[in-house]
Structures are given as structure tokens and as C-alpha cells.
Amino acid sequence: MSRKFMRRLVLMSGCSLIAATAAHAQEADPAAPAPEEDVSREIIVTGTQIQGAKINDVLPVPVLDEVDIANVAATSGDELFRSIPQAGGVAFNEQNDTTVNNARGDAASINLRDLGTGNTLLLINGRRMVLNPGFQTELLVPVVSPDTNEIAPGSVRRIEVLRDGASAIYGADAVAGVVNTVLRGNRKGGFIEGEWRTSEGTTLETHSIAGGYGVDFAGGKANFTVYGGYFHETGLPSSARGYSADDDRRSLVVGTPLFSRTPLNDDDFYLQPSTQTGCRINLPNGLCARPGITPDVPVRYNTNFGTTLISEKTRYNAMALLNYEFSSSLEAYFEGSYYRSESERNITPAAILSAVPVGSRRNAYWNPCGPVTFPGGAANPNRIGGTTIPTTGAD
């Protein structure tokens, strides 16, 4: 009994030693782990101290970074801000000539979520932009807006868009949201870039050049950065494109009921060539009077004749950024900008308001309803014949 027990004990001890040795060797030579990929991203926090503001939640802020801005390749602030996904139609611009109360010159704006001009607050480095001195009427309300073309090309580092909760933080002028433009300060070195564009089949050309330069001084405590830009566009008349050459766009709806439909009812007369149909009263010099106040299509005046589709403009931009760090808790800064533009555009001529009557005295020379003879005895060459108008004329 004792021999068998001793053999089993020795055998079991040997197995234990072998297992322990193998385990020890495994721990001594472990496989080298694969290095983990660095997936960390830069986190940028933008804050503004507003006394009295109560912010309890974190609000989403979409950002256009330098890569997005480079892909847009904008030559003006207007082009850059139109690339914001949340931007709506821009009515405050140099091409809007619907009424005489619209903006003039090289002006542009931002309209977040299409809530109307003037409802979006524009900031530069967290500070409000100066409003453009012009204004226009939208929905019977005068509106004002900063001019986005004042921002020099190439000077923008990123654009931050605050959509929700902006009015609770910044006030009533941020109902649609806030757009904060962060400039590229503390630049070291410089750059210069140019661009030339042309529109196929037209004389429209665009030339632009932009550049910037920055330098450190005072032992790296200070930096001075300057940006500049020049932009010129030759302009394009309305006659260069088929869709804008004539305000009669019936050719776009041929074969539909809209081709010959007009919603207006007339109760007066207008002048037309006597070769046209519908003449009621024959007049000298190949003219006649036809009932109505809306001329027939063949004799309507083309209000787009001689107008400009894209205005000719020249723009100069400059921007300077200076900062000096006195300590880790104290820094002085300076931000200045220069903007000048010249714009030339032909718009639709103003028409007589239909709500305001136009009067003419009976003895006026060009009054077709005037007397047969003037007080001096001279015959009235403009008197309409074949009517029941008194010989003494009518006002």
C-alpha cells in the first residue's frame, strides 16, 4: 500500500511541476499587443460672457472648418456664407431690384433658416458686426443687416452656427440664429492666391487676388497678421441670357393654359399701332386707341431691355489683427478692417403707380382729350377725332 502511494505522489508532483513550468514560461514571453489607433479629435470651445444669461443645456453648434472653407473656394463673403447648409434665400443683395426700397450697391447678408433678413446675428470673433448703412423693405417691414462682403477672403479660420436657443442668449436680433466668424490670427508666414473665372458664351469675367502675412515679435508674446483682397467682376447684361433677355416668358409655358392667360380686367384705353386688332379710335401717325389699360402682348414694353443681370463691381478688402500677451491671464488685442466697393447696375425703370391717377388739364398741349382749338385759335393737333368729347375738351 505504501509503495503505490509513493509512486502516485511522485507522479502527481512531476505533473504539477511541468504544468507550473509551462505556465511560467508563458508569462515570461507574452505576445506584444498591437498599438491602438489614435482617434482623438481636437475639441474647440467658444464662450461669450453675457451677464444675466442663464444657460442650462449644451446647444449644438455646426462648424465649417478650414477644410470646408477651402473646398468652397469663395472669392467673397457672400459666396462663403451662402455655403452654410442652414442658410436660406438671400434677399438683401445687390441683384434684388424688385422695388425702389431695396438695398443698393455691393451688399450681401445672411438669412438663417429662411426666417428673414435681420433675424440672424453676425459676430466676428464673438463680437457684433457693424450694420450696413442701407436698408430695404421686406414684408412691409424695414430690415437692416451687416454686409458679409466686408470680410476679407482667406481670413476666416472657421464659421460657427448657433441655431437653437440663440435668441434666449443674444436677444431678439438672433431669432433665426447666430453666425460667429472666427478669424485666422497668430499667423506665421504668408500666402497669396488668385482666381480667374469666365462664363461660357458671355463676356462675364471675374478676377480676384487675396493674400495674408503674419509675424511674431516681442519674443513670441505678440503677433501681427494682415489680410487683403481685390475683386473685380465685369458684369453681365440681361440680354446675354435667354431667360432674362425678355420679361415675356410665355415661351416657357407653351402648351399650357398659362400661355395666353392674364388676370387683369381693363376699363380704360391705351395706344397701339393701328395695324393691331381691337382699335376703337383711329389716331394720326399710325396709332389707335384700344380699350383697356394692359397692352396686348405684342406691344408690351420689355422691362428687361437695357437692364443688368449681374452688376459690374470692384471690391477692396483689408483686415489687420494684433495681439500682445502680457501674462497668462492678460492679453491686449486690436482688430481693424477696411472695405470699399464700386458697383454699377442698370435696373428696371420705375413705372407710374396704378394707384395714383395722372391728370392733365384740358388746355394742355399733349392732352388727346383737349379742345378742338386752343384759346389763341390754333388747332389742336393731338385732339382725338370721332368721339363724344366736348369741343372745349375735358380734363
Contacts in CASP RR format, 6 or more apart in sequence:
PFRMAT RR
TARGET T0000
AUTHOR 0000-0000-0000
METHOD contacts of the structure
MODEL  1
MSRKFMRRLVLMSGCSLIAATAAHAQEADPAAPAPEEDVSREIIVTGTQI
QGAKINDVLPVPVLDEVDIANVAATSGDELFRSIPQAGGVAFNEQNDTTV
NNARGDAASINLRDLGTGNTLLLINGRRMVLNPGFQTELLVPVVSPDTNE
IAPGSVRRIEVLRDGASAIYGADAVAGVVNTVLRGNRKGGFIEGEWRTSE
GTTLETHSIAGGYGVDFAGGKANFTVYGGYFHETGLPSSARGYSADDDRR
SLVVGTPLFSRTPLNDDDFYLQPSTQTGCRINLPNGLCARPGITPDVPVR
YNTNFGTTLISEKTRYNAMALLNYEFSSSLEAYFEGSYYRSESERNITPA
AILSAVPVGSRRNAYWNPCGPVTFPGGAANPNRIGGTTIPTTGAD
44 63 0 8 1.000
44 158 0 8 1.000
46 61 0 8 1.000
46 126 0 8 1.000
46 160 0 8 1.000
46 180 0 8 1.000
46 182 0 8 1.000
48 126 0 8 1.000
50 169 0 8 1.000
50 170 0 8 1.000
53 168 0 8 1.000
53 169 0 8 1.000
55 169 0 8 1.000
59 162 0 8 1.000
59 164 0 8 1.000
59 165 0 8 1.000
60 163 0 8 1.000
60 164 0 8 1.000
61 160 0 8 1.000
61 161 0 8 1.000
61 162 0 8 1.000
62 85 0 8 1.000
62 86 0 8 1.000
62 160 0 8 1.000
62 161 0 8 1.000
62 163 0 8 1.000
63 158 0 8 1.000
63 159 0 8 1.000
63 160 0 8 1.000
63 161 0 8 1.000
64 83 0 8 1.000
64 84 0 8 1.000
64 158 0 8 1.000
64 159 0 8 1.000
64 161 0 8 1.000
65 158 0 8 1.000
66 157 0 8 1.000
66 158 0 8 1.000
68 83 0 8 1.000
69 80 0 8 1.000
69 154 0 8 1.000
69 156 0 8 1.000
69 158 0 8 1.000
69 159 0 8 1.000
72 79 0 8 1.000
72 80 0 8 1.000
72 83 0 8 1.000
73 195 0 8 1.000
74 80 0 8 1.000
74 83 0 8 1.000
74 153 0 8 1.000
75 153 0 8 1.000
75 195 0 8 1.000
75 206 0 8 1.000
75 208 0 8 1.000
75 210 0 8 1.000
75 231 0 8 1.000
76 108 0 8 1.000
76 148 0 8 1.000
76 149 0 8 1.000
76 153 0 8 1.000
76 231 0 8 1.000
76 315 0 8 1.000
77 108 0 8 1.000
77 148 0 8 1.000
77 149 0 8 1.000
77 150 0 8 1.000
77 151 0 8 1.000
77 153 0 8 1.000
78 90 0 8 1.000
78 93 0 8 1.000
78 108 0 8 1.000
78 148 0 8 1.000
78 149 0 8 1.000
80 148 0 8 1.000
80 151 0 8 1.000
80 153 0 8 1.000
80 156 0 8 1.000
80 159 0 8 1.000
81 87 0 8 1.000
81 108 0 8 1.000
81 110 0 8 1.000
81 148 0 8 1.000
81 159 0 8 1.000
81 179 0 8 1.000
82 90 0 8 1.000
84 110 0 8 1.000
84 112 0 8 1.000
84 159 0 8 1.000
84 161 0 8 1.000
84 179 0 8 1.000
86 112 0 8 1.000
86 113 0 8 1.000
86 161 0 8 1.000
86 163 0 8 1.000
87 110 0 8 1.000
87 111 0 8 1.000
87 112 0 8 1.000
88 111 0 8 1.000
88 112 0 8 1.000
88 113 0 8 1.000
88 114 0 8 1.000
89 111 0 8 1.000
89 114 0 8 1.000
90 108 0 8 1.000
90 109 0 8 1.000
90 110 0 8 1.000
90 111 0 8 1.000
90 117 0 8 1.000
91 109 0 8 1.000
91 111 0 8 1.000
91 116 0 8 1.000
91 117 0 8 1.000
91 136 0 8 1.000
91 138 0 8 1.000
92 103 0 8 1.000
92 107 0 8 1.000
92 108 0 8 1.000
92 109 0 8 1.000
92 111 0 8 1.000
92 117 0 8 1.000
92 118 0 8 1.000
92 136 0 8 1.000
92 138 0 8 1.000
92 143 0 8 1.000
92 145 0 8 1.000
93 103 0 8 1.000
93 107 0 8 1.000
93 108 0 8 1.000
93 109 0 8 1.000
94 103 0 8 1.000
94 104 0 8 1.000
94 105 0 8 1.000
94 106 0 8 1.000
94 107 0 8 1.000
94 108 0 8 1.000
94 311 0 8 1.000
94 313 0 8 1.000
94 343 0 8 1.000
94 345 0 8 1.000
95 309 0 8 1.000
95 310 0 8 1.000
95 311 0 8 1.000
96 102 0 8 1.000
96 103 0 8 1.000
96 136 0 8 1.000
97 345 0 8 1.000
97 347 0 8 1.000
97 348 0 8 1.000
99 136 0 8 1.000
99 137 0 8 1.000
100 350 0 8 1.000
101 136 0 8 1.000
101 137 0 8 1.000
101 142 0 8 1.000
102 136 0 8 1.000
102 137 0 8 1.000
103 132 0 8 1.000
103 134 0 8 1.000
103 135 0 8 1.000
103 136 0 8 1.000
104 134 0 8 1.000
105 311 0 8 1.000
105 313 0 8 1.000
105 341 0 8 1.000
105 343 0 8 1.000
105 345 0 8 1.000
106 147 0 8 1.000
106 149 0 8 1.000
106 311 0 8 1.000
106 313 0 8 1.000
106 315 0 8 1.000
106 341 0 8 1.000
106 342 0 8 1.000
106 343 0 8 1.000
107 132 0 8 1.000
107 134 0 8 1.000
107 147 0 8 1.000
107 149 0 8 1.000
108 147 0 8 1.000
108 148 0 8 1.000
108 149 0 8 1.000
109 117 0 8 1.000
109 118 0 8 1.000
109 120 0 8 1.000
109 132 0 8 1.000
109 145 0 8 1.000
109 146 0 8 1.000
109 147 0 8 1.000
109 148 0 8 1.000
110 120 0 8 1.000
110 122 0 8 1.000
110 145 0 8 1.000
110 148 0 8 1.000
110 179 0 8 1.000
111 117 0 8 1.000
111 119 0 8 1.000
111 120 0 8 1.000
111 176 0 8 1.000
112 119 0 8 1.000
112 120 0 8 1.000
112 161 0 8 1.000
112 163 0 8 1.000
112 176 0 8 1.000
112 177 0 8 1.000
112 179 0 8 1.000
113 163 0 8 1.000
113 176 0 8 1.000
113 177 0 8 1.000
115 175 0 8 1.000
115 176 0 8 1.000
116 138 0 8 1.000
116 143 0 8 1.000
116 176 0 8 1.000
117 136 0 8 1.000
117 138 0 8 1.000
117 143 0 8 1.000
117 145 0 8 1.000
118 143 0 8 1.000
118 144 0 8 1.000
118 145 0 8 1.000
118 173 0 8 1.000
118 176 0 8 1.000
119 173 0 8 1.000
119 174 0 8 1.000
119 175 0 8 1.000
119 176 0 8 1.000
119 177 0 8 1.000
120 145 0 8 1.000
120 174 0 8 1.000
120 176 0 8 1.000
120 177 0 8 1.000
120 178 0 8 1.000
120 179 0 8 1.000
121 128 0 8 1.000
121 166 0 8 1.000
121 170 0 8 1.000
121 171 0 8 1.000
121 173 0 8 1.000
121 174 0 8 1.000
121 177 0 8 1.000
121 178 0 8 1.000
121 179 0 8 1.000
122 128 0 8 1.000
122 129 0 8 1.000
122 145 0 8 1.000
122 146 0 8 1.000
122 148 0 8 1.000
122 178 0 8 1.000
122 179 0 8 1.000
122 181 0 8 1.000
123 129 0 8 1.000
123 178 0 8 1.000
123 179 0 8 1.000
123 180 0 8 1.000
123 181 0 8 1.000
124 151 0 8 1.000
124 180 0 8 1.000
124 181 0 8 1.000
124 183 0 8 1.000
124 335 0 8 1.000
125 180 0 8 1.000
125 181 0 8 1.000
125 182 0 8 1.000
125 183 0 8 1.000
125 335 0 8 1.000
126 180 0 8 1.000
127 335 0 8 1.000
129 146 0 8 1.000
129 150 0 8 1.000
130 146 0 8 1.000
131 144 0 8 1.000
131 145 0 8 1.000
131 146 0 8 1.000
132 144 0 8 1.000
132 145 0 8 1.000
132 146 0 8 1.000
132 147 0 8 1.000
134 144 0 8 1.000
135 142 0 8 1.000
135 143 0 8 1.000
135 144 0 8 1.000
136 142 0 8 1.000
136 143 0 8 1.000
137 143 0 8 1.000
147 339 0 8 1.000
149 315 0 8 1.000
149 317 0 8 1.000
149 339 0 8 1.000
149 341 0 8 1.000
150 317 0 8 1.000
150 337 0 8 1.000
150 339 0 8 1.000
151 181 0 8 1.000
151 317 0 8 1.000
151 319 0 8 1.000
151 337 0 8 1.000
152 210 0 8 1.000
152 227 0 8 1.000
152 228 0 8 1.000
152 229 0 8 1.000
152 317 0 8 1.000
152 318 0 8 1.000
152 319 0 8 1.000
152 337 0 8 1.000
153 208 0 8 1.000
153 210 0 8 1.000
153 227 0 8 1.000
153 228 0 8 1.000
153 229 0 8 1.000
153 231 0 8 1.000
153 317 0 8 1.000
154 184 0 8 1.000
154 193 0 8 1.000
154 210 0 8 1.000
154 211 0 8 1.000
154 212 0 8 1.000
154 227 0 8 1.000
155 183 0 8 1.000
155 184 0 8 1.000
155 212 0 8 1.000
155 227 0 8 1.000
155 228 0 8 1.000
155 319 0 8 1.000
156 181 0 8 1.000
156 182 0 8 1.000
156 183 0 8 1.000
156 184 0 8 1.000
157 182 0 8 1.000
157 183 0 8 1.000
157 184 0 8 1.000
157 185 0 8 1.000
158 182 0 8 1.000
159 179 0 8 1.000
159 180 0 8 1.000
159 181 0 8 1.000
159 182 0 8 1.000
160 179 0 8 1.000
160 180 0 8 1.000
160 182 0 8 1.000
161 177 0 8 1.000
161 178 0 8 1.000
161 179 0 8 1.000
161 180 0 8 1.000
162 169 0 8 1.000
162 174 0 8 1.000
162 177 0 8 1.000
162 178 0 8 1.000
162 179 0 8 1.000
162 180 0 8 1.000
163 177 0 8 1.000
165 177 0 8 1.000
166 174 0 8 1.000
166 175 0 8 1.000
166 176 0 8 1.000
166 177 0 8 1.000
166 178 0 8 1.000
167 174 0 8 1.000
167 175 0 8 1.000
167 177 0 8 1.000
169 178 0 8 1.000
170 177 0 8 1.000
170 178 0 8 1.000
183 319 0 8 1.000
183 321 0 8 1.000
183 335 0 8 1.000
184 225 0 8 1.000
184 227 0 8 1.000
185 223 0 8 1.000
185 225 0 8 1.000
185 321 0 8 1.000
185 323 0 8 1.000
186 216 0 8 1.000
186 223 0 8 1.000
186 225 0 8 1.000
186 323 0 8 1.000
187 212 0 8 1.000
187 213 0 8 1.000
187 214 0 8 1.000
187 223 0 8 1.000
187 225 0 8 1.000
188 214 0 8 1.000
188 215 0 8 1.000
188 216 0 8 1.000
188 223 0 8 1.000
189 213 0 8 1.000
189 214 0 8 1.000
189 215 0 8 1.000
190 211 0 8 1.000
190 212 0 8 1.000
190 213 0 8 1.000
190 214 0 8 1.000
191 211 0 8 1.000
191 212 0 8 1.000
191 213 0 8 1.000
192 209 0 8 1.000
192 210 0 8 1.000
192 211 0 8 1.000
192 212 0 8 1.000
193 209 0 8 1.000
193 210 0 8 1.000
193 211 0 8 1.000
194 208 0 8 1.000
194 209 0 8 1.000
194 210 0 8 1.000
195 206 0 8 1.000
195 207 0 8 1.000
195 208 0 8 1.000
195 209 0 8 1.000
196 205 0 8 1.000
196 206 0 8 1.000
196 207 0 8 1.000
196 208 0 8 1.000
197 205 0 8 1.000
197 206 0 8 1.000
198 204 0 8 1.000
198 205 0 8 1.000
198 206 0 8 1.000
199 205 0 8 1.000
199 236 0 8 1.000
201 240 0 8 1.000
202 236 0 8 1.000
202 240 0 8 1.000
202 241 0 8 1.000
203 234 0 8 1.000
203 235 0 8 1.000
203 236 0 8 1.000
203 240 0 8 1.000
204 233 0 8 1.000
204 234 0 8 1.000
204 235 0 8 1.000
204 236 0 8 1.000
204 240 0 8 1.000
204 310 0 8 1.000
205 233 0 8 1.000
205 234 0 8 1.000
206 231 0 8 1.000
206 232 0 8 1.000
206 233 0 8 1.000
206 234 0 8 1.000
207 230 0 8 1.000
207 231 0 8 1.000
207 232 0 8 1.000
207 233 0 8 1.000
208 229 0 8 1.000
208 230 0 8 1.000
208 231 0 8 1.000
208 232 0 8 1.000
209 229 0 8 1.000
209 230 0 8 1.000
210 227 0 8 1.000
210 228 0 8 1.000
210 229 0 8 1.000
210 230 0 8 1.000
210 317 0 8 1.000
211 227 0 8 1.000
211 228 0 8 1.000
211 229 0 8 1.000
212 225 0 8 1.000
212 226 0 8 1.000
212 227 0 8 1.000
212 228 0 8 1.000
213 225 0 8 1.000
213 226 0 8 1.000
214 223 0 8 1.000
214 224 0 8 1.000
214 225 0 8 1.000
214 226 0 8 1.000
215 223 0 8 1.000
215 224 0 8 1.000
215 225 0 8 1.000
216 222 0 8 1.000
216 223 0 8 1.000
217 223 0 8 1.000
217 224 0 8 1.000
218 324 0 8 1.000
221 324 0 8 1.000
221 325 0 8 1.000
221 326 0 8 1.000
222 322 0 8 1.000
222 323 0 8 1.000
222 324 0 8 1.000
222 325 0 8 1.000
223 321 0 8 1.000
223 322 0 8 1.000
223 323 0 8 1.000
224 320 0 8 1.000
224 321 0 8 1.000
224 322 0 8 1.000
225 320 0 8 1.000
225 321 0 8 1.000
225 322 0 8 1.000
226 318 0 8 1.000
226 319 0 8 1.000
226 320 0 8 1.000
226 321 0 8 1.000
227 317 0 8 1.000
227 318 0 8 1.000
227 319 0 8 1.000
227 320 0 8 1.000
228 317 0 8 1.000
228 318 0 8 1.000
228 319 0 8 1.000
229 315 0 8 1.000
229 316 0 8 1.000
229 317 0 8 1.000
229 318 0 8 1.000
230 315 0 8 1.000
230 316 0 8 1.000
230 317 0 8 1.000
231 313 0 8 1.000
231 314 0 8 1.000
231 315 0 8 1.000
231 316 0 8 1.000
231 317 0 8 1.000
232 313 0 8 1.000
232 314 0 8 1.000
232 315 0 8 1.000
233 310 0 8 1.000
233 311 0 8 1.000
233 312 0 8 1.000
233 313 0 8 1.000
233 314 0 8 1.000
234 312 0 8 1.000
235 308 0 8 1.000
235 309 0 8 1.000
235 310 0 8 1.000
235 311 0 8 1.000
235 312 0 8 1.000
235 313 0 8 1.000
236 308 0 8 1.000
236 309 0 8 1.000
236 310 0 8 1.000
237 306 0 8 1.000
237 307 0 8 1.000
237 308 0 8 1.000
237 309 0 8 1.000
237 346 0 8 1.000
238 244 0 8 1.000
238 245 0 8 1.000
238 304 0 8 1.000
238 305 0 8 1.000
238 306 0 8 1.000
238 307 0 8 1.000
238 308 0 8 1.000
238 309 0 8 1.000
239 245 0 8 1.000
239 304 0 8 1.000
239 305 0 8 1.000
239 306 0 8 1.000
240 309 0 8 1.000
241 309 0 8 1.000
243 249 0 8 1.000
243 252 0 8 1.000
244 304 0 8 1.000
244 309 0 8 1.000
245 304 0 8 1.000
246 302 0 8 1.000
246 304 0 8 1.000
247 302 0 8 1.000
247 303 0 8 1.000
247 304 0 8 1.000
248 297 0 8 1.000
248 300 0 8 1.000
248 302 0 8 1.000
250 258 0 8 1.000
250 259 0 8 1.000
250 260 0 8 1.000
250 297 0 8 1.000
253 259 0 8 1.000
262 294 0 8 1.000
264 293 0 8 1.000
264 294 0 8 1.000
266 291 0 8 1.000
266 292 0 8 1.000
266 293 0 8 1.000
266 294 0 8 1.000
267 291 0 8 1.000
267 292 0 8 1.000
267 293 0 8 1.000
268 291 0 8 1.000
268 292 0 8 1.000
268 293 0 8 1.000
269 280 0 8 1.000
269 281 0 8 1.000
269 289 0 8 1.000
269 290 0 8 1.000
269 291 0 8 1.000
269 292 0 8 1.000
269 293 0 8 1.000
270 289 0 8 1.000
270 290 0 8 1.000
270 292 0 8 1.000
270 293 0 8 1.000
270 294 0 8 1.000
270 295 0 8 1.000
271 283 0 8 1.000
271 287 0 8 1.000
271 288 0 8 1.000
271 289 0 8 1.000
271 290 0 8 1.000
272 279 0 8 1.000
272 287 0 8 1.000
272 288 0 8 1.000
272 289 0 8 1.000
272 290 0 8 1.000
272 295 0 8 1.000
272 296 0 8 1.000
272 299 0 8 1.000
273 286 0 8 1.000
273 287 0 8 1.000
273 288 0 8 1.000
273 299 0 8 1.000
274 282 0 8 1.000
274 283 0 8 1.000
274 286 0 8 1.000
274 287 0 8 1.000
274 288 0 8 1.000
275 286 0 8 1.000
276 288 0 8 1.000
276 290 0 8 1.000
276 296 0 8 1.000
276 298 0 8 1.000
276 299 0 8 1.000
278 288 0 8 1.000
278 290 0 8 1.000
278 291 0 8 1.000
279 288 0 8 1.000
279 289 0 8 1.000
279 290 0 8 1.000
280 288 0 8 1.000
280 289 0 8 1.000
280 290 0 8 1.000
280 291 0 8 1.000
281 288 0 8 1.000
281 289 0 8 1.000
281 384 0 8 1.000
281 385 0 8 1.000
281 386 0 8 1.000
281 387 0 8 1.000
282 288 0 8 1.000
283 289 0 8 1.000
283 368 0 8 1.000
283 384 0 8 1.000
284 381 0 8 1.000
289 368 0 8 1.000
289 384 0 8 1.000
290 296 0 8 1.000
293 354 0 8 1.000
295 301 0 8 1.000
303 348 0 8 1.000
303 349 0 8 1.000
303 351 0 8 1.000
304 348 0 8 1.000
306 346 0 8 1.000
307 346 0 8 1.000
307 347 0 8 1.000
307 348 0 8 1.000
308 344 0 8 1.000
308 345 0 8 1.000
308 346 0 8 1.000
308 347 0 8 1.000
311 343 0 8 1.000
311 344 0 8 1.000
311 345 0 8 1.000
312 343 0 8 1.000
312 344 0 8 1.000
312 345 0 8 1.000
313 341 0 8 1.000
313 342 0 8 1.000
313 343 0 8 1.000
313 344 0 8 1.000
314 341 0 8 1.000
314 342 0 8 1.000
314 343 0 8 1.000
315 339 0 8 1.000
315 340 0 8 1.000
315 341 0 8 1.000
316 338 0 8 1.000
316 339 0 8 1.000
316 340 0 8 1.000
316 341 0 8 1.000
317 337 0 8 1.000
317 338 0 8 1.000
317 339 0 8 1.000
318 337 0 8 1.000
318 338 0 8 1.000
318 339 0 8 1.000
319 335 0 8 1.000
319 336 0 8 1.000
319 337 0 8 1.000
319 338 0 8 1.000
320 334 0 8 1.000
320 335 0 8 1.000
320 336 0 8 1.000
320 337 0 8 1.000
321 333 0 8 1.000
321 334 0 8 1.000
321 335 0 8 1.000
321 336 0 8 1.000
322 333 0 8 1.000
322 334 0 8 1.000
322 335 0 8 1.000
323 331 0 8 1.000
323 332 0 8 1.000
323 333 0 8 1.000
323 334 0 8 1.000
324 331 0 8 1.000
324 332 0 8 1.000
324 333 0 8 1.000
325 331 0 8 1.000
326 332 0 8 1.000
352 358 0 8 1.000
359 395 0 8 1.000
360 366 0 8 1.000
360 367 0 8 1.000
360 369 0 8 1.000
360 395 0 8 1.000
361 367 0 8 1.000
361 395 0 8 1.000
362 369 0 8 1.000
362 370 0 8 1.000
362 371 0 8 1.000
362 392 0 8 1.000
362 393 0 8 1.000
362 394 0 8 1.000
362 395 0 8 1.000
363 370 0 8 1.000
363 371 0 8 1.000
363 374 0 8 1.000
363 375 0 8 1.000
364 370 0 8 1.000
365 380 0 8 1.000
365 382 0 8 1.000
366 382 0 8 1.000
367 382 0 8 1.000
367 393 0 8 1.000
368 382 0 8 1.000
368 383 0 8 1.000
368 384 0 8 1.000
369 383 0 8 1.000
369 384 0 8 1.000
369 387 0 8 1.000
369 389 0 8 1.000
369 393 0 8 1.000
369 394 0 8 1.000
370 380 0 8 1.000
370 382 0 8 1.000
370 383 0 8 1.000
370 389 0 8 1.000
370 393 0 8 1.000
370 394 0 8 1.000
371 380 0 8 1.000
371 383 0 8 1.000
371 391 0 8 1.000
371 392 0 8 1.000
371 393 0 8 1.000
372 379 0 8 1.000
372 380 0 8 1.000
372 383 0 8 1.000
372 391 0 8 1.000
372 393 0 8 1.000
373 379 0 8 1.000
373 380 0 8 1.000
374 380 0 8 1.000
END
